[in-house]
């Protein structure tokens, strides 16, 4: 009996020891409970063999790795000056809004599966990027380097890359071979750099056969970029000094959906320049246009505010009527021109879907703005159309300057 009592006491002590080891450890806090479904990871590659993680995985001490998303490492907004070592399993790496100046190869030594890297809003310089540090990342799909101090294009880059964001840097040239090895890029953002026409000499974009969105706004361009790939859907050229669009320029770009060229020096548009079958949005605001031009039947939104137009010649915009193939135009913005009378009612035969014409104020004289009797024309809408317009912010009683500035913003890098 004494032996049994001693064994019982021993087991009780052992159980107490185990309990004391784990009594302050809350598995619910660590894992957040059982997920209802598997989390969705960014742009998964079915060919990449990614290990499963039934337990907490390695994470840099400076960063945060959510248990529910073990393939993501968040190191943003932490005042980091260097890149921490990156565990080999990480697929999404977020390092934006820090004080990082260099991208050395060391932290990426064991990186195998990374697909997205965000290094925006740092202080990275081109000569501080180790040569080939990005090129060896064979699964990298998306790279953010906007808002840094790059003065050159950061090549070489991996051929897997699909989205490259380099806006708000100091890039002034594009070496001919910089973009050659990027056949899969669909979106390239180079807005707010120092690019001029000399970058086109080596035709840097001609081999990008899958490019769909190209942002070149806020640079120093004086001519239209030549030899763009025919795959292009969205082209942003705002805030440059372009004064002319060559005849037949868009014949090689039949799939263009949105074209933004506000704040340039355009004075005249050849009649059939925009005879494009898929064009939905055309922004030519704040140029020096004196007359209108042909409007393709597909176009839905037209922005020609801030020009020198005295009369809207509807016949130029719509030379023929076709009841079986009507124009799709629903919105026109014509404020800050030199109009003294509203658009002819003939426009409503040509553009039967027109919902809104924003006249706003007109610059009738150099020193004085005036307002037409009807600053905003809105066609009568059915309840269904009214709801749709309201959803698209077209039925607001008053349009603010902030609204117009938002409309003028360049094609967003994350446009889908």
JOHU-V434219 format. One record per helix or strand of 2 or more residues. SS is the DSSP state (@ for helix, = for strand). FROM is the first residue (numbers start at 0). TO is the last residue. Records with the same first field share a line. If there is no record, write none. Layout:
SS: FROM-TO, FROM-TO
//
This chain:
@: 1-21, 26-30, 66-68, 105-107, 125-127, 196-199, 248-251, 313-316, 346-349, 382-390, 400-407
=: 71-73, 91-93, 115-117, 141-143, 162-164, 186-188, 212-214, 233-235, 257-259, 280-282, 300-302, 330-332, 355-357, 360-361, 369-370, 375-377
//
